Amino acid sequence: MVGFLPAGVLGFLFFDYIKGTLVGNEWVTVLALFGGGIFLIYYERMFYDRSASANLDHSPSGVDSHLSIKRAFLIGLAQSVSMIPGVSRAAATIVGGLLVGLNKKTVVEFSFLLAIPTVLGATTLDLVKSDFSFTQQEWMVLSVGFIGSFITAIAAIKFLISWVQTHNFSAFGVYRIAVAVLYGLVFL
């Protein structure tokens, strides 16, 4: 809950701005995708490539698996950046966790656990702000989306935990840049 607190408070305070200005702004999304990709590649090169041959988990020295209250809060602050469309919530929390000294396996697990209250809180706030004014078909779509997201998240957790043990995040950075460029060229 400590990790959820920053996003919960900031999401509540800036809900109208996020929903009215950022969400639906294609340029914000494309720039966030592109910038996030650059950041992931830069981050890996700065912090992990130097120590990759020395450490099996490709983590710099001084990392551990102890998740303190302070670390959880700082990861929650990093997660708050993902309120900007195109910023990956998972990437924001994972990079935030790595910056506070957690090992990759621990931070990936925490990132996905942190998604539960965060997504639930954001969805609840959006539903309350919209006065629950959904048609029966929209409720069905919301339910199917929730179930599909839950199943996909379980598969993603297993994949990402195994991936981070032997790889870095540069491939995700390249993917984000490619999606941003492709979307920008085709749709903007």
ABEGO torsion letter per residue (X at the ends): XAAAAAAAAAAAAAAAAAAAAABGBAAAAAAAAAAAAAAAAAAAAAAAAAAAAABAAGBBBGBBABBBAAAAAAAAAAAAAAABBGBBAAAAAAAAAAAAGBBAAAAAAAAAAAAAAAAAAAAAAAAAAAGGBBBAAAAAAAAAAAAAAAAAAAAAAAAAAAAAAABBAAAAAAAAAAAAAAAAAAAX
